[in-house]
């Protein structure tokens, strides 16, 4: 037990033996003495622990004693001092070695070698390497000939210029002190549309009467669920009449539910 057991130290080997003793004790308690499983496991673990503590004390003491008596003189022996090199005299100072001049190839003179080295192009970097296809793709030549002559332009949608280019009409945060006008007097505007107009900041006839074509287009595009009603029902002309104090030429609004 003083030497490692198959690559294990003495202490580890003792614990392996202790495990074997505990397993043998477990079998003995179960088979011979008929002890129950819980007691058999408890007693076998107890036996393993006692053996694991006792065996290293009995079997591994010689190994520890041999390690303690190892002479320390070998590790503490001073290294012999290296002899100091003699200082070279000024007359004996070595000359620095000169790099050998490149030798020209056979049949080539030195000036020709230098000229070829100067004319040689620098090596291309890995990032500058262009991979070309092994064969031409269908339509590649035609596409290369037309490259740069056209560009994709999305089709213009109605009201896009108005909504993007500042076509929004002037709106109010709230109705004027006199109160909001009854926008349902305009043919085509019901309670729902009036509430939607108020939410957009439109409360009075004179606001609608002053709309430009771009502003009409913007409102048409932003009436959620009622797009196009401003143009279809001609709100601006009716609002101009009502703003001037006249009466709307539209029929009675009893049927207006929008």
C-alpha positions in Angstrom: 0.0 0.0 0.0 3.0 2.3 0.1 3.0 2.7 -3.7 0.0 4.1 -5.7 -2.6 1.4 -6.7 -3.1 1.6 -10.4 -2.4 5.4 -10.5 -4.1 6.1 -7.2 -2.4 7.4 -4.0 -2.3 5.3 -0.9 -5.2 7.2 0.8 -7.4 6.7 -2.3 -6.6 3.1 -2.4 -7.5 2.7 1.3 -10.9 4.3 0.6 -11.5 1.9 -2.3 -10.7 -1.1 0.0 -13.1 0.5 2.6 -15.8 0.6 0.0 -15.3 -3.1 -0.7 -15.5 -3.9 3.0 -18.7 -1.9 3.4 -20.3 -3.7 0.4 -19.3 -7.1 1.7 -20.7 -6.2 5.1 -24.0 -5.1 3.4 -24.3 -8.6 1.7 -23.4 -10.3 5.0 -26.1 -8.5 7.0 -28.8 -9.1 4.4 -28.0 -12.7 3.5 -26.6 -14.2 6.7 -28.1 -12.2 9.5 -31.4 -11.3 7.7 -31.2 -7.6 8.8 -33.6 -5.2 7.2 -32.5 -3.0 4.3 -32.4 0.3 6.2 -30.3 -1.1 9.0 -28.1 -3.0 6.6 -27.4 0.1 4.6 -26.7 2.2 7.7 -24.4 -0.4 9.3 -22.5 -0.9 6.0 -21.9 2.9 5.6 -20.7 3.1 9.1 -18.3 0.2 8.5 -17.0 1.9 5.3 -16.4 5.2 7.2 -14.5 3.5 10.0 -12.4 1.5 7.6 -11.7 4.6 5.5 -10.3 6.3 8.6 -8.3 3.4 10.1 -6.7 2.0 7.0 -4.8 5.1 5.9 -3.5 5.5 9.5 -2.2 1.9 9.5 -1.0 1.5 5.9 0.1 4.9 4.7 2.3 6.0 7.6 5.5 4.6 6.0 4.9 6.6 2.8 4.4 9.9 4.9 7.6 9.1 6.9 9.7 8.5 3.8 8.4 11.8 2.3 9.4 13.7 5.5 13.0 12.2 5.6 13.8 13.2 2.0 17.1 15.2 2.2 16.6 18.9 1.5 20.3 19.3 0.6 19.7 18.4 -3.1 17.0 21.2 -3.5 18.9 23.7 -1.4 22.3 23.1 -3.0 23.6 26.4 -4.3 24.2 26.7 -8.0 27.8 27.3 -9.1 28.4 30.9 -10.0 28.8 31.3 -13.7 32.2 32.7 -14.7 32.1 36.3 -15.7 33.2 36.8 -19.3 36.3 38.8 -19.7 35.7 42.3 -21.0 36.8 42.4 -24.7 39.4 44.9 -25.5 38.8 47.8 -27.9 41.0 46.3 -30.5 39.2 42.9 -30.4 35.6 44.3 -30.6 33.7 42.3 -33.2 32.3 44.0 -36.2 28.5 43.9 -36.7 27.5 41.2 -39.2 26.4 42.6 -42.5 23.3 41.2 -44.2 24.2 39.1 -47.2 23.3 40.8 -50.4 20.7 39.0 -52.6 22.3 36.9 -55.2 20.9 37.3 -58.7 19.7 34.2 -60.5 22.0 32.6 -63.0 22.2 34.6 -66.2 20.7 37.7 -64.7 22.7 40.8 -63.7 22.1 42.7 -60.4 20.5 45.8 -62.0 18.0 43.6 -63.8 17.0 41.9 -60.5 16.4 45.3 -58.8 14.4 46.5 -61.7 12.1 43.4 -61.7 11.6 43.8 -57.9 10.5 47.4 -58.3 8.1 46.6 -61.1 6.5 43.7 -59.4 2.9 44.6 -58.3 2.0 44.2 -54.6 0.2 41.0 -53.6 -3.6 41.4 -53.7 -5.2 41.2 -50.3 -7.8 38.6 -49.5 -10.6 41.2 -49.3 -9.8 42.5 -52.8 -10.2 39.1 -54.5 -13.3 39.0 -56.8 -15.0 35.7 -57.3 -16.3 35.4 -60.8 -19.0 32.9 -61.8 -17.9 29.9 -63.8 -20.5 30.6 -66.5 -22.6 33.6 -67.5 -26.1 33.7 -66.0 -29.2 34.1 -68.2 -29.8 37.8 -68.9 -26.6 39.0 -67.2 -25.3 40.8 -70.3 -28.6 42.5 -70.9 -28.9 43.6 -67.3 -25.3 45.0 -67.2 -26.1 47.0 -70.4 -29.1 48.6 -68.8 -27.6 49.2 -65.4 -28.0 52.7 -64.1 -30.6 53.7 -66.8 -33.7 53.1 -64.7 -34.9 53.0 -61.1 -38.0 51.7 -59.4 -40.6 54.4 -58.5 -43.7 53.4 -56.5 -47.0 54.3 -58.0 -48.5 57.4 -56.5 -51.6 56.9 -54.5 -54.4 59.5 -54.2 -53.9 61.8 -51.3 -50.3 60.7 -50.7 -48.9 64.1 -51.6 -51.4 65.8 -49.4 -50.8 63.7 -46.4 -47.0 63.8 -46.7 -46.5 67.3 -48.1 -48.3 69.3 -45.5 -51.9 69.2 -47.0 -53.4 69.1 -43.5 -55.8 72.0 -43.0 -55.6 74.4 -40.1 -57.3 72.9 -37.1 -58.4 74.0 -33.6 -57.7 72.5 -30.2 -61.3 73.3 -29.1 -64.3 75.1 -30.5 -64.4 78.9 -30.3 -66.1 80.6 -27.3 -69.4 80.9 -29.1 -69.5 77.1 -29.4 -69.1 74.7 -32.3 -71.3 75.0 -35.4 -73.8 72.3 -36.1 -71.9 70.5 -38.8 -74.8 68.1 -39.4 -76.4 70.9 -41.4 -74.0 69.9 -44.2 -75.5 67.2 -46.4 -73.5 64.0 -45.8 -72.5 64.8 -42.2 -74.3 62.9 -39.5 -73.6 62.6 -35.7 -70.7 60.1 -36.2 -69.0 62.2 -38.9 -69.5 65.4 -36.8 -67.8 63.7 -33.9 -64.9 62.5 -36.2 -64.5 66.0 -37.6 -64.4 67.5 -34.0 -61.7 64.9 -33.1 -59.6 66.2 -36.1 -60.0 69.8 -34.8 -62.8 70.9 -37.2 -65.6 72.7 -35.5 -66.8 75.5 -37.7 -68.2 76.1 -41.2 -65.6 78.7 -42.1 -62.8 76.1 -41.5 -64.3 73.8 -44.1 -65.2 76.7 -46.4 -61.5 77.7 -46.6 -60.1 74.3 -47.6 -57.8 74.1 -50.7 -57.9 71.0 -53.0 -54.8 69.6 -51.2 -56.5 70.0 -47.8 -59.7 68.5 -49.1 -57.7 65.5 -50.3 -56.0 65.2 -46.8 -59.3 65.2 -45.0 -60.7 62.7 -47.4 -57.8 60.3 -46.7 -58.0 60.8 -42.9 -61.8 60.3 -42.3 -61.5 56.7 -41.0 -64.4 54.7 -42.3 -65.7 57.7 -44.4 -62.9 58.3 -46.9 -63.9 60.4 -49.9 -67.1 61.9 -48.3 -65.8 65.5 -48.5 -65.5 65.4 -52.3 -68.5 63.3 -52.9 -70.9 65.4 -50.8 -69.3 68.7 -51.7 -68.8 69.9 -48.1 -66.8 73.0 -49.1 -69.5 74.6 -51.2 -72.2 73.9 -48.6 -69.9 75.3 -45.8 -69.3 78.5 -47.8 -73.0 79.1 -48.0 -73.6 78.3 -44.3 -70.6 80.4 -43.2 -71.9 83.4 -45.2 -75.2 83.2 -43.2 -77.2 81.5 -45.8 -79.1 78.2 -45.5 -77.9 75.0 -46.9 -79.3 73.9 -50.2 -79.2 70.4 -49.0 -82.4 68.5 -48.0 -83.3 68.0 -44.4 -80.8 66.0 -42.4 -83.3 63.8 -40.7 -81.9 60.8 -42.5 -78.3 61.5 -41.8 -76.9 58.9 -39.4 -73.2 59.0 -40.4 
